[in-house]
């Protein structure tokens, strides 16, 4: 939050957390179960992966896919109550195990995870997966356009499926754009990356970073920007605003012997 403010931006009243909607997310999941769009699966993580198939082979339906609505509702409630160990069950969307898009092969919506949440503490042991929490949170917040990076393009059908099958207040549109990739840098939240804090410590200014982003624009295809463009932007900004001082570190005493006596300049 401090880094975003340092960069010159603020969200005013628009700071939201998915954990604010845990109860609503749960209720919507129950709605999916009652309408036959979701089911509790008891396969292990490895078995789910095996049933999912490959890019060239269709997936296989779980033997638990035909559970009744009442059984699914009961199991899901007991999952929330903490009756089962981690990994015993998951809630999956009932979409299409033969879809060419692997993400549509009954994606997991909820899993049991006993972990203390930094905002809700230990009130929950059942947590929503990103592909489910993302679209519902957007809809609850009245988002019109949800901007993602290109790796989420294959997830957009899941995003739309979730919203199409729930009585949410609105249906945001997900649009994907290329990430800002720089040469010589690994840009990923899962790996070491140049952070705003790191750039600030190295002397980069907020104005230079904003100018750099304005110059390169936003692309719809993957690309890599030469880091020299970022360095050029910071040099330009520092040339305009950085104070300069010239000093003599090793002065030499000079005596002028032919200067007219009494003359002052």
C-alpha positions, 0 to 999 in steps of 0.5 A: 500500500505504501509503495502504491502511494509513493508511486502517486496513486490512491484508491480512496474508498475503493480498497477491498478484500476478498475476505470481506465476501467469504460469507457471500462466496459460500452462499453463492457456492451453495446456490451452484450446488442446488442448481446442479452446477457444483459437486463435492469431490472426494478424489485426492489431489493426485487423482483429480490431476489424473482424471483431468486428462492432458492437452491432447486427451479428454478428462474423465468424470469423477465417480463422485460427480453424480452425488445428489444435491442434498448430499452435496449440500450436507457435505459442503456444510460439514466441510465448512464446520471442520469435520474433515481433514485437509484434502479430504474433499473439494468443491468442483464446478460441474462444467465439461470434462471433455473441454479442449480448455483444461481449465473448464474440466470441472475446476476446483472452487473450494478446498479445506485448508486449516490456516490462520487467515491474516484478516479473518483469523481461524473463523474459516477452514474452507477457502475459495480458489482464485478462479471462483473468488475473482469473478464473484468479488468483481461482481460484488464490487461493481467492476465493469472491466477486470484487467488481467495479464495474458496468462489468464486468457485461458481462464476467462471462460471460467470467469464468465461461467461463474458469473453466468450461473450465479445471481450476481448484481453485474457481469464484469468483462475480463480483458487481458493485456501483456505484462511489463516484461523488462530485459535482464529481469524476472517479472513474476510474483512467484519469483524474485523481481524488481519491486517498487521498494527496490527501485526506490532504494536505487534512486528511481523517482515516481515521476520517472516510473510513470513516464516510462509506463506512459511511453511504452503503453499497453500491449495485447501480445507478449513483449520485452522492453529494454531496461535501457528505456527505464534508465533513460526515463530516470536520467531525464527526470533526474536531469530536470530535478536533481540538484547538482553541486560542484566541489574541489576535492583536492585544491592546489594553491596557485600564486599569480606573480604577474597580476597588477598590484591593487587590482581587484576583479 
